[in-house]
Amino acid sequence: MILIYIINFFDKDRRTYMDFEQLRTFVVVARNKSFSKTADALHLVQSTVSSRIQGLEAEIGKPLFIRDRRRVKLTEAGHAFLPYAERLLLLNEESLTKIRSLKTYEDQLSIGATDSLWKYVLCPVLETFFVRYPSVSLKTKTGHSWDIVHHLIDGVVQLGFVYLPQSIPGFEIIPFYEEEIVLVAHPEHEATQCDIVSPEVLARLPLLYLDWGNPFHEWICGMLPPEYVPHLRIDNVSLFLALMQKNVGMGFIIKSAVEEELKKGRLKEICLAGGMTPPKRAAYIMVQKEHLQRPSIQNWMRTMEEQNIFPTLPSTQKAPL
């Protein structure tokens, strides 16, 4: 059993020791809301689950669950502790993975990016790097920009590709890509029958709204009436495309996600009156400054440059191929 020592954020004068089995059991109980289901999931007897939770509560000094006959609910302390427990388990898993990989490989590189950046920008880079550098163990993480930033802070990933960077001491932020945003619709949509669409027409027709962050959000709010509310808000590119194919509405999307559909005529780009165009969406690399000279990271940057994705490196020195 490996014990870990953490600062007790409920009582800073109290030393708290716990093991990863306690943490894992706590997280599974929180998800299942049941001690019996947790016992089944972890292949334990229920008394062991109860004992682990009681031991964890004794170390923390506060109850983590409210128990009744029907269900188990997190206390306020349980809600506060859950994200930290999840991160500790993730860090433990990542550290063991890295140690194991170094027995077989010369280096281990974990890369985090948003789903759209993986799909439409970075996938060819990953494929080339994977083939060219067999001595480097690779691991990918996918999430929202803030998820990737947290992974960078925790050391779970060494390279992060995000739309919304955060200024953090010790990290370099490198602009590397600008994505064009276009207005599209099904070829049979009424908006495609006109050469151009005015903001007034745009406000009247059903709009499938994907929020591409600022400055796009500020731009579209300034173009449409103040009282305008989108008919349908979507947070997923795949769902957006599925609805587009069914001629449900029109909407703004990054061009790389619809290039194939536009070429084959399955979707049509719509021009806005007055030559208005949405602002481009910028993407950024986040990396610890001390990691910039790592050969694996330098070689990843070089692979991006070869594929016409141009990160501007603070360092001019490149690793050998």
C-alpha positions in Angstrom: 0.0 0.0 0.0 1.4 3.4 -1.0 0.6 6.2 1.3 0.4 9.8 0.1 0.7 12.9 2.2 -1.4 15.9 1.3 -2.2 19.2 3.0 -5.6 19.0 4.5 -7.5 21.9 3.0 -10.2 21.6 5.6 -7.7 21.8 8.5 -4.2 23.1 7.4 -2.7 22.1 10.8 -3.7 18.5 10.3 -1.4 16.1 8.5 -3.4 13.8 6.2 -2.2 10.4 4.9 -4.3 8.3 2.5 -3.7 5.6 -0.1 -4.8 5.4 -3.7 -7.2 2.5 -3.0 -9.1 4.8 -0.6 -9.2 7.6 -3.2 -10.3 5.2 -6.0 -13.0 3.8 -3.8 -14.2 7.3 -2.9 -14.4 8.4 -6.6 -16.3 5.2 -7.6 -18.8 5.6 -4.8 -19.3 9.3 -5.8 -20.1 8.2 -9.3 -22.3 5.2 -8.5 -24.0 6.8 -5.5 -24.0 3.3 -4.0 -21.7 1.3 -1.8 -23.1 -2.0 -3.1 -22.6 -1.0 -6.8 -19.1 0.2 -5.9 -18.3 -3.2 -4.3 -19.4 -5.0 -7.5 -17.5 -2.6 -9.7 -14.2 -3.0 -7.7 -14.8 -6.7 -7.0 -14.8 -6.1 -3.2 -17.1 -7.0 -0.4 -19.2 -4.1 0.8 -17.6 -4.0 4.2 -14.2 -3.2 2.5 -15.8 -0.3 0.7 -17.2 1.0 3.9 -13.9 0.6 5.7 -12.0 2.5 3.1 -14.5 5.4 3.1 -14.5 5.5 6.9 -10.7 5.5 6.9 -10.6 8.4 4.4 -13.2 10.4 6.4 -11.1 9.8 9.5 -8.0 11.2 7.8 -9.8 14.2 6.3 -11.7 14.9 9.5 -15.1 15.4 7.8 -17.9 13.1 6.5 -17.8 12.7 2.7 -21.1 11.1 2.2 -24.7 11.3 3.5 -26.0 7.8 3.8 -29.6 6.7 3.8 -31.5 3.6 2.9 -32.0 4.5 -0.8 -28.9 6.3 -1.9 -25.6 7.9 -1.0 -25.0 11.6 -1.6 -21.8 13.7 -1.3 -21.6 16.1 1.5 -20.3 19.7 0.9 -16.8 18.4 1.9 -17.2 15.5 -0.5 -18.1 17.8 -3.4 -15.0 19.9 -2.6 -12.7 16.9 -2.3 -13.9 15.0 -5.4 -12.0 16.9 -8.1 -8.8 16.7 -6.1 -9.2 13.0 -5.6 -9.8 12.5 -9.4 -6.7 14.6 -10.2 -4.5 12.6 -7.7 -5.6 9.4 -9.3 -4.9 10.7 -12.8 -1.4 12.0 -11.7 -0.7 8.6 -10.2 -1.7 6.8 -13.4 0.3 9.2 -15.6 3.4 8.9 -13.5 3.4 5.1 -13.6 2.7 5.1 -17.4 5.7 7.4 -17.9 8.0 5.3 -15.8 7.0 2.1 -17.7 7.3 3.8 -21.1 10.9 4.9 -20.4 11.9 1.2 -20.0 11.1 0.7 -23.6 11.3 4.1 -25.2 13.9 6.9 -25.1 11.3 9.5 -24.3 7.6 9.9 -23.5 5.5 12.8 -24.9 1.9 13.5 -23.9 0.0 16.0 -26.0 -3.4 17.6 -25.2 -5.7 19.4 -27.7 -9.3 20.2 -28.3 -11.3 17.7 -30.4 -11.6 20.0 -33.4 -7.8 20.7 -33.4 -7.1 17.0 -33.3 -9.5 16.2 -36.1 -8.9 19.1 -38.5 -5.3 20.3 -37.8 -3.1 18.0 -35.7 -4.0 14.4 -36.8 -1.6 14.4 -39.9 1.2 15.8 -37.6 0.6 13.0 -35.1 0.6 10.3 -37.9 3.9 11.6 -39.3 5.5 11.9 -35.9 4.4 8.4 -34.9 6.0 6.8 -37.9 9.2 9.0 -37.9 10.1 8.7 -34.2 9.5 5.1 -33.1 11.7 5.7 -30.0 9.2 8.2 -28.5 6.1 6.9 -26.7 3.1 9.1 -27.4 -0.1 9.7 -25.5 -3.0 12.0 -26.5 -5.5 13.8 -24.3 -8.7 15.5 -25.7 -10.7 18.1 -23.8 -11.9 21.7 -23.7 -9.2 24.4 -23.6 -9.5 24.7 -19.8 -9.1 20.9 -19.4 -5.9 21.0 -21.4 -4.6 23.9 -19.3 -5.2 21.9 -16.1 -3.4 18.9 -17.6 -0.4 21.2 -18.4 -0.3 22.6 -14.8 -0.5 19.0 -13.4 2.2 17.8 -15.7 -0.2 15.3 -17.3 0.6 16.7 -20.8 3.8 18.4 -21.9 2.3 20.1 -25.0 -1.1 21.7 -25.1 -3.0 23.1 -28.1 -5.9 25.4 -27.1 -8.2 28.1 -28.3 -8.3 29.9 -24.9 -4.8 30.1 -23.4 -4.1 31.3 -19.9 -1.1 33.3 -18.8 0.7 31.1 -16.3 4.2 31.7 -14.9 6.8 29.4 -16.5 4.7 28.7 -19.6 5.2 29.9 -23.1 2.2 30.7 -25.2 2.8 30.4 -29.0 0.2 31.5 -31.6 0.4 28.8 -34.3 -2.9 28.7 -36.3 -5.8 30.8 -37.5 -9.0 29.1 -38.6 -11.5 30.7 -41.0 -15.1 30.6 -39.8 -17.8 30.4 -42.6 -21.6 30.5 -42.8 -23.0 27.3 -44.3 -26.3 25.6 -45.1 -27.7 22.7 -47.0 -27.9 23.4 -50.8 -31.7 23.3 -50.6 -31.9 25.8 -47.7 -33.7 29.0 -48.7 -30.7 31.2 -47.7 -28.6 29.6 -50.4 -31.0 30.8 -53.1 -29.6 34.4 -52.6 -26.2 35.7 -53.6 -25.8 37.3 -50.2 -27.6 37.3 -46.9 -28.1 40.4 -44.7 -28.0 40.5 -40.9 -31.8 41.0 -41.0 -32.4 37.8 -42.9 -29.9 36.0 -40.8 -31.8 37.0 -37.6 -35.1 35.8 -39.2 -33.9 32.3 -40.3 -33.3 29.3 -38.0 -29.6 29.5 -36.8 -27.7 26.6 -35.4 -25.4 28.4 -33.0 -21.9 27.1 -32.2 -20.1 29.4 -29.8 -16.6 29.9 -31.2 -15.5 32.1 -28.3 -14.3 35.7 -28.6 -13.8 37.6 -30.8 -16.5 35.6 -32.8 -19.1 36.0 -30.0 -18.6 39.8 -29.8 -18.8 40.0 -33.6 -22.0 38.2 -34.0 -23.7 39.9 -31.1 -22.8 43.3 -32.7 -24.2 42.2 -36.0 -27.6 40.8 -34.8 -30.3 42.6 -32.9 -29.7 43.0 -29.1 -32.8 40.9 -28.3 -31.8 38.1 -30.7 -31.7 34.6 -29.2 -30.5 31.6 -31.3 -33.1 29.1 -32.1 -30.7 26.2 -31.3 -27.4 26.3 -29.4 -25.1 23.4 -30.1 -21.8 22.4 -28.4 -20.7 19.7 -30.7 -19.4 19.9 -34.3 -20.5 16.4 -35.2 -24.1 17.1 -34.2 -24.0 20.4 -36.1 -22.9 18.6 -39.3 -25.6 15.9 -38.8 -28.3 18.6 -38.6 -26.9 20.5 -41.5 -27.2 17.4 -43.7 -30.9 17.2 -42.8 -31.4 20.9 -43.8 -32.4 21.9 -40.3 -30.9 25.3 -40.4 -27.7 27.3 -41.2 -24.8 28.2 -39.0 -21.2 29.3 -38.6 -18.4 26.7 -38.4 -14.7 26.4 -38.9 -13.9 25.9 -42.6 -11.6 22.9 -42.1 -14.6 21.0 -40.6 -16.7 21.4 -43.8 -14.1 21.6 -46.6 -15.0 18.1 -47.9 -18.8 18.8 -47.7 -18.3 22.1 -49.6 -16.2 20.5 -52.3 -18.7 17.7 -52.9 -21.7 20.1 -52.8 -23.3 18.6 -49.7 -23.1 22.0 -48.1 -22.9 25.5 -49.5 -21.1 28.6 -48.2 -23.2 31.7 -47.7 -21.8 35.2 -48.2 -22.9 38.1 -45.8 -24.0 41.5 -47.1 -21.5 44.3 -47.0 -18.5 42.0 -47.3 -18.8 41.2 -43.6 -16.7 38.2 -42.6 -16.4 36.5 -39.1 -13.1 37.0 -37.3 -10.7 34.1 -37.6 -10.4 31.8 -34.7 -6.8 31.7 -33.3 -5.2 28.6 -31.7 -2.2 28.5 -29.4 0.5 26.2 -28.2 1.1 26.1 -24.4 4.3 24.5 -23.2 6.5 24.9 -20.1 9.6 27.0 -21.0 11.9 24.5 -19.6 10.5 21.8 -22.0 11.1 23.8 -25.2 14.6 22.3 -25.7 13.4 18.7 -25.3 14.2 16.9 -28.6 10.8 15.3 -28.8 9.1 18.7 -28.5 11.5 20.3 -30.9 10.9 17.5 -33.4 7.1 17.8 -33.0 7.4 21.5 -33.8 9.5 20.7 -36.9 6.9 18.2 -38.1 4.2 20.9 -37.8 6.4 23.3 -39.8 6.8 20.7 -42.5 3.0 20.4 -42.8 2.6 24.2 -43.2 1.5 24.7 -39.6 3.9 27.3 -38.5 4.6 27.7 -34.7 7.0 30.6 -34.0 9.5 29.1 -31.7 11.1 31.3 -29.1 14.3 29.2 -29.6 16.2 29.0 -32.9 18.0 25.8 -32.0 16.4 22.7 -33.4 16.9 19.1 -32.4 18.5 16.8 -35.0 16.2 14.5 -37.0 
